[in-house]
Amino acid sequence: MTDTIGVHLKPQFGTLVSLFGTALQDGDAKVQNASVKALGLLMSYIADEDEIDTFAPLLPPVLTVAEACRVRGDEEIVSTTLDVLYDLSLSASPSIGSHMASIVKFCQICMADSNLEMGVRDSAALVVATMAESKPKHLGRDAPLLTGIIETIFNLIETSDGSAAGALFESNPAWKEDFEDEEGFDADDENAGGPTQTSMAQGTLDMLACEIPKKYIFEPVVSRCVARLGSADPNQRKAGIACLGVIAEGCAEPLREHLAEVMPHVFRAAQDGEARVRECACFALGQISEHCQPEVLSYSSMILPIVFQLLDDSNIAVQATSCYVLEMFCERLEPDGVRPLLDPLVKKLAAMLEATTKRSVQEMAVAALAATAVAAEEEFAPYVQGVASLMSKLMVLKEEKMFSLRGRALECMGHIAIAVGKEHFRPYFSSTMQCACEGLTFDSTDLHEFAYAAFANLAKVMENEFAPVLGELVPHLITVIGQDEGQFEQAEDEDKGGQFNALDDSDDEDEGGNYVMHIRTAILETKKGAITAIGEMAAHTGAAFVPHLEESMTVLINTADNWHPLVKAECAEALPSMVVSIVAKDHGGEITWEKGDVSGTSPLSSATATVANAVLTALVTLMKDDDKTVVGKACEGIQSVIELCGPHALSPVANDCLENTFNLLSKQAPCQLTEYDEEFGEEDDDDHDSFMTSVCDLIGSFARVMGQHFVQYLDKFLPAICFYAKSSRPPSDRSMAIGCIGELAQELGEGIAPHWDSVFFPASIAGLGDSDYSVKRNAAFCIGVSCEGLKERITSQYSVILTALSPLFSMDASQSDTTAACIDNAGAAVARMIMTSPANVPMAQVLPVLLRSLPLKNDMTENETVYNCLMGLLQMQQPDLLANKQELARVFTEAVSEESKVDDELKEKLKLALQSLS
């Protein structure tokens, strides 16, 4: 009756509590069970209401009854209880939160009970995961409870025969087909396709790592990983390395900081005598390669040889997983990193592709080849013909089960195009397009998705040469973007498979409960791909796209209101490209605007102003979305539009845009407000939100576009920015905040003077003494541009500044890219100080240190600053510089060498300066 008369029961709640309380203590198990069922329905019904507090005291006896049912094998009551606990785990009520420990402990016992059906155990895991999501600090602070869950998860992975690296392949139908003959694979397993003990455990750990503050979750997980990796038991080693891979996404920041301690364990596991350990080591390597960029790239000389060796492993799963590592690792690798192994790597992957009959391994090998091409860039050109020949055979596959492999081959060709560029790829453009277009004729959303990705990449590479197909493709893409991806259908009772699918929590039933909203997720993915494609076409085909602009903008702005965050985020990324196309037509691709000038004549054509305003209005609205990824993309989109079009474009939306940005900075935006207030204070909220980097970048952009008009907002914005620079915040926050005030100093010049002593100076000095290299680097930049902008106002503080900068010059540039960047930015800061007020810099002491740090190793954007300073001093015949003429000649010689990354124009100037030294 709860569903129909629940609202009328409220006056009787006091009586019902007494009734249920007595029934739960009844000596007859049937009465107890009936009470759990009835009470459970009522508690689920009012889980979001204040009245749930009235029934919260009944949770302990409910759990007692449920535990007794578990012991005697009554799964129905256990399952009913877990359904209720899931609904309650989402409740904002503190009275429910007070019972969190007993709820989680019961679920933990259910997860570990191998006598329960897997679906019931998975339901228990979902409750734990949801608790972590809704009450992360509360759960994190209860150390015994958290470590108990973690230990259970490790034990579950250890005692499971399933592949702990299988999460990579669960969505790949080829995996089951390829490995049904492998040891341990049970084709008749009645749970095949559903949750497994390993997937349940890993999914729970992944949620814990993503949601719980890292100060609570990282150490207890990693310490257990390391302990198990030292075990003689291969199952323990498997669990240790697998769990390290699982937390790589959620704990990416602390993992990046501890790579030096972690990576030796991973490398040892990759060479373990047990195939299951090696497979999981590949999984962990791939996860770390994906989520710990760019720090992991410094291990390329160790990772690539190990992976190269694993490609020859006797175990097929290890081969496939090592391909995944290559794909993840090479995506961000520079040509220098992949060059030593490029030739044998390409040949090895090509041979593997031709030799294996395992479809999943073929797909992974193709993906690895694509990533290798992206890393090698133009150096991949000699291999294009051979690889394209291999891909051409795969791109004509027409058997439905081979569509994924066909799509991967098409994807590979798109990545090769990106790598080698228009001239090298032109011979393959037509055949690749033909394959992509043919894919659209098949009834396969996978092939459609691969086609749209190919269109996006080829438009980016071929530019105007892509324009002739716009007339055919754009209308198709508009139709796809505009289609409905959901519908109401008759509800059915069905067994649900897959991790965390044991509960039906749909809120989309109609009042009669007979219909549910079915979302066609495949259409969501194709819609997302179509949005990406249309955005890249607009961005790279120039004026040729303008005839399609109105229809494209209409569908994108409408779709920006979609219910799904991934679709909205993709719209936010594509919308700025609409502005790019009209700027290409009306302004030749570039608008000359003046910083801060909104009073003069607008440089924007009428059409550009209209398009920019429509796009910015949509993006400003998306800043108020409740999804952080969407908000981050919206901020990035606004930044790109206003920096392209200038202050006249920003002016109409400036007030709303600034207000939304401040709300985000002060954590008052919709995406930052949660229903459950854990009341632990801001200091405890110590995890870095990656989307906030986009918010801070937008603040720098405001200064770049508004100029001195932004100075009036510093009183409001600076305290909020400085919150993230506090020592209690994580390194990424501190680096982000110092970077932001550095951009403000660079763009506003003397406008920061009122805030120098209170904000910019103390923040920069503290940053230079920070333990994190990225913070040091940004602080060095901030102090340098502040000296440049404030000129003689702060020369009295030069000695303090130079003292704070001095330790950076003693760092080892070869240690990492970040340490090299620290030294480069310190050198640029000193150069700015010299150019601003040479009389206040002790040249005899400073110049030898500066010269020893050169040439720059990492931050090439500072080349002009440093070398212009030195050439200026040389022209002035500065005595202390001339006393170091030999060292100066060395610096200039290295800077003009063929391997140098100094731009050609500056090299010519340096060559002339070098002649004057001889």
Secondary structure, DSSP 8 states (H G I E B T S, - for coil): -HHHHGGGGGGGHHHHHHHHHHHHT-S-HHHHHHHHHHHHHHHHHTTTSTTHHHHGGGHHHHHHHHHHHHHHT-HHHHHHHHHHHHHHHT---HHHHTTHHHHHHHHHHHHH-TTS-HHHHHHHHHHHHHHHHHSHHHHHH-HHHHHHHHHHHHHHHHT--S-TTGGGTTT-HHHHHHHTTSTT--TT-TTTTS--HHHHHHHHHHHHHHHS-HHHHHHHHHHHHHHHHT-S-HHHHHHHHHHHHHTTTTTHHHHHHTHHHHHHHHHHHHT-SSHHHHHHHHHHHHHHHHHSTTGGGGGHHHHHHHHHHHTT-SSHHHHHHHHHHHHHHHTT--HHHHGGGHHHHHHHHHHHHHH---HHHHHHHHHHHHHHHHHHGGGGGGGHHHHHHHHHHHTT--SGGGHHHHHHHHHHHHHHHHHHHHHHHHHHHHHHHHHHHHHTTSS-HHHHHHHHHHHHHHHHHHGGGGGGGHHHHHHHHHHHHHS--EEEEE-------STT-S--------TTS-EEEEE-HHHHHHHHHHHHHHHHHHHHSGGGGGGGHHHHHHHHHHHTT-S-HHHHHHHHHHHHHHHHHHHHHHHTT-----TT--SS---S-HHHHHHHHHHHHHHHHHTT-S-HHHHHHHHHHHHHHHHHH-HHHHGGGHHHHHHHHHHHHTT-SGGG--S------GGG-----THHHHHHHHHHHHHHHHGGGGGGGHHHHHHHHHHTTSTTS-HHHHHHHHHHHHHHHHHHGGGGGGGIIIIIHHHHHHHHT-SSHHHHHHHHHHHHHHHHHHGGGGGGGHHHHHHHHGGGGGS-TTS-HHHHHHHHHHHHHHHHHHHH-GGGS-HHHHHHHHHHT-S-SS-GGGHHHHHHHHHHHHHTT-HHHHTTHHHHHHHHHHHTSTT--S-HHHHHHHHHHHHHH-
